[in-house]
Amino acid sequence: MPNHHHLVLRTLRPNLSRAMPWLGVAYTNWFNARHDRSGHLFQGRFRGFVIEDESYLRQLLLYVHRNPLRAGLVERLCEL
């Protein structure tokens, strides 16, 4: 997605609030070095949800995978 991203992660410890800023900084540094640029890539804070219901997890995964299709970025999901 050109304007946002989705991550579905499984963690062993409840430390996602510390891990996400690190991931954002690490990725931004890599991206900026690769593309010879500087500055922020992401705006706003991440939102995290605890998912305990397996049927909701399935629906969430379908939503994330179908997002580019609904946005018109691909015609078929196998094009990703």
GROMACS elastic network, one bead per residue, 0.5 to 0.9 nm:
[ bonds ]
;  ai    aj funct       b0    kb
    1     4     6  0.56873   500
    1     5     6  0.60922   500
    1     6     6  0.87217   500
    1    67     6  0.79456   500
    1    68     6  0.64259   500
    1    71     6  0.82867   500
    1    73     6  0.79812   500
    2     5     6  0.79883   500
    4    42     6  0.84237   500
    6    64     6  0.66087   500
    7    64     6  0.82515   500
    8    60     6  0.84604   500
    8    61     6  0.76199   500
    8    64     6  0.84412   500
   11    14     6  0.67839   500
   11    15     6  0.77942   500
   11    16     6  0.75454   500
   12    15     6  0.85688   500
   13    16     6  0.79857   500
   14    17     6  0.80181   500
   15    18     6  0.55754   500
   15    19     6  0.63028   500
   15    20     6  0.88760   500
   16    20     6  0.59547   500
   16    21     6  0.89002   500
   16    48     6  0.79473   500
   17    20     6  0.58437   500
   17    21     6  0.73319   500
   17    46     6  0.86522   500
   17    48     6  0.81858   500
   18    21     6  0.61752   500
   18    22     6  0.69118   500
   19    22     6  0.52527   500
   19    23     6  0.61514   500
   19    24     6  0.86937   500
   20    24     6  0.60939   500
   20    25     6  0.86123   500
   20    46     6  0.75108   500
   21    24     6  0.50493   500
   21    25     6  0.61858   500
   21    26     6  0.85249   500
   21    45     6  0.87365   500
   21    46     6  0.86256   500
   22    25     6  0.52236   500
   22    26     6  0.60171   500
   22    27     6  0.84887   500
   23    26     6  0.51207   500
   23    27     6  0.59843   500
   23    28     6  0.83547   500
   24    27     6  0.53016   500
   24    28     6  0.59717   500
   24    29     6  0.85509   500
   24    41     6  0.84093   500
   24    42     6  0.75975   500
   25    28     6  0.50593   500
   25    29     6  0.60782   500
   25    30     6  0.85938   500
   25    40     6  0.88074   500
   26    29     6  0.52614   500
   26    30     6  0.62925   500
   26    31     6  0.86518   500
   27    30     6  0.50877   500
   27    31     6  0.59813   500
   27    32     6  0.84167   500
   27    41     6  0.89320   500
   28    31     6  0.50983   500
   28    32     6  0.59106   500
   28    33     6  0.84120   500
   28    38     6  0.86147   500
   28    39     6  0.81452   500
   28    40     6  0.69594   500
   28    41     6  0.61433   500
   28    42     6  0.82287   500
   29    32     6  0.52516   500
   29    33     6  0.61007   500
   29    34     6  0.85455   500
   29    38     6  0.81937   500
   29    39     6  0.89560   500
   30    33     6  0.52611   500
   30    34     6  0.61158   500
   30    35     6  0.86478   500
   31    34     6  0.51195   500
   31    35     6  0.61090   500
   31    36     6  0.82502   500
   31    37     6  0.81169   500
   31    38     6  0.89521   500
   31    41     6  0.86400   500
   32    35     6  0.52396   500
   32    36     6  0.55790   500
   32    38     6  0.54311   500
   32    39     6  0.76002   500
   32    40     6  0.88777   500
   32    41     6  0.86324   500
   33    36     6  0.50958   500
   33    37     6  0.65353   500
   33    38     6  0.78351   500
   34    37     6  0.79640   500
   35    38     6  0.87923   500
   38    41     6  0.88545   500
   40    43     6  0.75143   500
   42    45     6  0.85594   500
   51    54     6  0.77354   500
   51    56     6  0.72548   500
   51    57     6  0.65241   500
   52    56     6  0.79910   500
   52    57     6  0.77830   500
   53    56     6  0.53755   500
   53    57     6  0.63798   500
   53    58     6  0.89335   500
   54    58     6  0.63474   500
   54    59     6  0.87986   500
   55    58     6  0.51360   500
   55    59     6  0.64324   500
   55    60     6  0.86964   500
   56    59     6  0.50449   500
   56    60     6  0.60887   500
   56    61     6  0.86184   500
   57    60     6  0.50046   500
   57    61     6  0.61737   500
   57    62     6  0.86397   500
   58    61     6  0.51989   500
   58    62     6  0.63013   500
   58    63     6  0.86664   500
   59    62     6  0.51362   500
   59    63     6  0.61845   500
   59    64     6  0.87352   500
   60    63     6  0.50135   500
   60    64     6  0.62277   500
   60    65     6  0.86580   500
   61    64     6  0.51510   500
   61    65     6  0.61575   500
   61    66     6  0.84894   500
   62    65     6  0.52292   500
   62    66     6  0.59505   500
   62    67     6  0.83928   500
   63    66     6  0.52631   500
   63    67     6  0.59656   500
   64    67     6  0.53444   500
   64    68     6  0.82211   500
   65    68     6  0.71542   500
   65    69     6  0.81179   500
   65    77     6  0.77024   500
   66    69     6  0.52124   500
   66    70     6  0.63043   500
   66    71     6  0.86699   500
   66    77     6  0.71221   500
   67    70     6  0.52449   500
   67    71     6  0.61534   500
   67    72     6  0.87384   500
   67    73     6  0.88462   500
   68    72     6  0.62589   500
   68    73     6  0.52428   500
   68    74     6  0.61980   500
   68    75     6  0.88164   500
   68    77     6  0.78963   500
   68    80     6  0.83212   500
   69    72     6  0.52539   500
   69    73     6  0.59902   500
   69    74     6  0.53179   500
   69    75     6  0.62424   500
   69    76     6  0.66872   500
   69    77     6  0.65240   500
   70    73     6  0.77158   500
   70    74     6  0.84225   500
   71    74     6  0.79656   500
   72    75     6  0.67926   500
   74    77     6  0.67743   500
   74    78     6  0.86901   500
   74    79     6  0.63516   500
   74    80     6  0.73046   500
   75    78     6  0.87452   500
   75    79     6  0.74164   500
   76    79     6  0.56965   500
   76    80     6  0.80350   500
   77    80     6  0.59396   500
